[in-house]
Amino acid sequence: ADGLNTRAVAAGKEYFGSATNNPELTDTAYVTGLSNTADFGQITPGNAMKWDTIETSRGTFSYTKGDEIASLAKKNGQLLRCHTLVWHSQLPSWVKNGGFDNATLISIMKNHITNEVTHYKGQCHHWDVVNEALNEDGTYRSSVFYDTIGPAYIPIAFAAAAAADPSAKLYYNDYNIESAGAKSTGAQNIVKLIKQYGAKIDGVGLQAHLIVGSTPSQSAQTANINAFVNLGVEVAYTELDIRTTTPATSSAVTQQAQDYASTVAACKAVSKCVGITIWDYTDKYSWIPSVFSGQGAALPWDENLQKKTEVYNAILNAWGSA
Ligand code: G3I
């Protein structure tokens, strides 16, 4: 059947996918939409595989929530993007405030990665190994990992993930790296750093939490993707949504459709851009209104799980014919 994923695959991509979260899986109409592989060939757990869910206390691992989403993907025949191993946010206080020395924190981080990646071995098409390590100016973000270990925490994390599941593609993932600038350059430097250490990195995730009317042009996005590809890695759009002031006006929706189309066309243009994930598929479950007051309406399905035809069709057409 025709759909967003069918068109992406016809354009040579691996998938078009959506994020999801455990509480939403009791909403049967929602799950029916998410499980439609014509639209979604991949799912990403929005929260279920983060450190504060998986290893709430030191050495105790709870995989129930992550497993629920992994099983759904398997049942539906969808790929799974696993998200995320090392991030400064959604980190349990025993890690964040632990006051560990360098060697101890390295061993805690490696143990977390080894345990979780081993648990999901063979199931994760991609792993977001390190998430959001950069400030907007391209310097390293202060975090318990950076402040204790220094930049080496990044290649150490990638090496541990590669050892635990050699076939998962390993990604660095960040936002505001969808067009050229200091932060995108910083992400390119992270790719180089990981390779200099002799560790493996396969891809860079462009989160793409974009804004209606200020989404980078297709050519700016294509050039940026190529800057990563030229370093020997692939690229994926990992958390795409395009927010606006709510309620959205009809002109905003028209602009939003164009902004989605520019982003899809940029990915389509570069063979090593392997796929696009939207950060959930419906405004009903979007993270945006709780963080950006008065904004939202960022996804191709509205709060009543109805397709926004103009936006949906713009994505279909940007992928090209089925
Ligand atoms: O689990 C608790 C629940 O027990 C409590 O009752 C409730 C009350 O606020 O909060 C629940 O935790 C929330 C959690 O999502 C699970 O729903 C947190 O408050 C909330 O802050 C958290 O938000 C998530 C956010 O990451 C945290 O930074 C969003 O759902 C998730 O979509 C978002 O995803 C991130 C990506 O991982 C990385 N890139 C940016 C993106 C958007 O922020």
Residues whose N, C-alpha, C, O or C-beta is under 5 A from the ligand:
A	BS01	G3I	G46 N47 S89 W287
